Amino acid sequence: MRPSMRFVPVKSEEVQATAMVFRVRELMIRQRTQLINADPSAFQIATEPNKEKWPKVGDEAVRRRFEVA
């Protein structure tokens, strides 16, 4: 064993569980952010009227058509 090697004490189950909860929380926040950032572009493509085929559609009509119940 080298003289410069140090041992780190094993963390308690409570500390390990708390760390795991924080890791899961961070993962869920990252996934939520990815979903929020990805959604507007998909929503815009799905709701953008085709100007050649459709008459001008007001924002209110588009909102009503794709309103989440």
BALOKOL-244659 format. One record per residue (C-alpha): residue number from 1; residue in one letter; chain; x, z, y. Coordinates in Angstrom, 1 decimal. Example, Ala and Ser with C-alpha at 12.3 -4.5 7.8 and 13.67 -1.06 7.14 Angstrom:
resi; resn; chain; east; up; north
1; a; A; 12.3; 7.8; -4.5
2; s; A; 13.7; 7.1; -1.1
***
This chain:
resi; resn; chain; east; up; north
1; m; A; 0.0; 0.0; 0.0
2; r; A; 1.3; -0.9; 3.4
3; p; A; 1.8; 1.9; 6.0
4; s; A; -0.2; -0.2; 8.6
5; m; A; -3.3; -0.4; 6.4
6; r; A; -6.2; 1.7; 7.4
7; f; A; -9.4; 2.6; 5.6
8; v; A; -12.8; 2.4; 7.2
9; p; A; -15.3; 4.9; 6.0
10; v; A; -18.4; 3.6; 4.2
11; k; A; -21.4; 3.5; 6.5
12; s; A; -24.5; 5.5; 5.6
13; e; A; -27.6; 3.8; 4.2
14; e; A; -29.4; 4.5; 7.4
15; v; A; -26.8; 2.8; 9.5
16; q; A; -26.7; -0.2; 7.2
17; a; A; -30.5; -0.4; 7.2
18; t; A; -30.5; -0.3; 11.0
19; a; A; -27.9; -3.0; 11.2
20; m; A; -29.9; -5.2; 8.8
21; v; A; -33.1; -4.8; 10.9
22; f; A; -31.2; -5.9; 14.0
23; r; A; -29.7; -8.9; 12.2
24; v; A; -33.2; -10.0; 11.0
25; r; A; -34.6; -9.4; 14.5
26; e; A; -31.9; -11.6; 16.0
27; l; A; -32.6; -14.3; 13.5
28; m; A; -36.3; -14.3; 14.2
29; i; A; -35.7; -14.5; 18.0
30; r; A; -33.3; -17.5; 17.5
31; q; A; -35.9; -19.2; 15.3
32; r; A; -38.7; -18.5; 17.8
33; t; A; -36.5; -19.9; 20.6
34; q; A; -35.8; -23.0; 18.6
35; l; A; -39.5; -23.6; 17.9
36; i; A; -40.4; -23.1; 21.6
37; n; A; -37.7; -25.5; 22.7
38; a; A; -38.6; -28.1; 20.1
39; d; A; -42.4; -28.0; 20.6
40; p; A; -42.8; -29.3; 24.2
41; s; A; -41.2; -32.7; 23.4
42; a; A; -43.3; -33.1; 20.3
43; f; A; -46.4; -32.1; 22.2
44; q; A; -45.6; -34.6; 25.0
45; i; A; -45.1; -37.4; 22.5
46; a; A; -48.4; -36.6; 20.7
47; t; A; -50.4; -36.3; 23.9
48; e; A; -48.9; -39.0; 26.1
49; p; A; -51.6; -41.7; 26.5
50; n; A; -50.8; -45.3; 25.7
51; k; A; -51.3; -46.9; 29.1
52; e; A; -51.9; -50.4; 27.5
53; k; A; -54.8; -49.2; 25.3
54; w; A; -56.3; -46.3; 27.1
55; p; A; -57.6; -45.9; 30.6
56; k; A; -56.0; -43.3; 32.7
57; v; A; -56.7; -39.9; 31.1
58; g; A; -56.7; -36.8; 33.3
59; d; A; -54.7; -33.8; 32.4
60; e; A; -57.8; -31.8; 31.8
61; a; A; -59.1; -34.2; 29.2
62; v; A; -55.8; -34.1; 27.4
63; r; A; -55.7; -30.3; 27.5
64; r; A; -59.3; -30.1; 26.1
65; r; A; -58.4; -32.6; 23.3
66; f; A; -55.4; -30.6; 22.1
67; e; A; -56.6; -27.1; 22.9
68; v; A; -55.6; -24.5; 20.4
69; a; A; -58.6; -22.6; 19.2
***
